[in-house]
Amino acid sequence: MIGGRKIRNLFKWPSLRLVADKDKCVDFLTYTKNCPVSLDVNGMVKSGRMGNSECILCGTCVDKCKKGVIKYSFSKGI
């Protein structure tokens, strides 16, 4: 999966990813508490970099966020 992401990013192919609007975040630690792989999702939102090789794109953080800070996007990314 990590190799696939590197190739995808190298060729800038569009894919499903998470994006966050860090200006909307009120930092309730909801994302990190509920992440099934124990990622620091709050830190990822604050930094504006949602890409993490360990993220399984399960959508728990998307579902738990009442403010709509984290969303799915089908894009080329960075």
Secondary structure, DSSP 4 states (H G I P E B T S, - for coil): -HHHHHHHHHHT--EEEEEE-TTT----SHHHHH-TT---HHHHHHHT----TT-----HHHHH-TT--EEEEEE---
